[in-house]
Amino acid sequence: MRNMDEVILNSTWHVISLEQTYDPGILKVWALTENSTMFSVKLRIPRVIYINSKVPSDDKDFTKVNNKILPRNRQTYMLYEWETSEE
């Protein structure tokens, strides 16, 4: 079993399909490796929201971001990132 894990981790994956699960924010990925081994992996997709504020925020849930480009090349003032789960 350990050898199989190493083969999967060290090979190229070809994604066959993405399926929704009953859990919000979690997808099931079906992939195929170079040596024709098919497997599934659960993938958690967080919801990330960017807030461009003209006023500084002291909220601990927000993370200040400096290296993002906004749509239509709009000016960034105080850009914050907020990450949450789908639940």
Steps between C-alpha positions, in 0.01 A plus 500: 500500500782741581658432160166586332488834684850585376405410142194725517686793657797483260310463172310731269125513560241525226173629646209298364209667680395726784189402695302687759451333835226549757744704711514866391842614379633145446548347154594144406778491240547188287852484357709261293877461535760427233490129576117483466419503871165669563423650841278757666595787729278733702588863433396781735431830324492799739304813419736797473360854488708811433393834649642825366437753775588866525498471879750284692354202684610353832292183457709189578312294234635719218851456362664798330606419142745701292564306180159458333373675190133593500268454200518777239828605663321698769704672768557308823468692823496268800456154349397226742447128452231311689488119483209291618361154447179429310317402820 
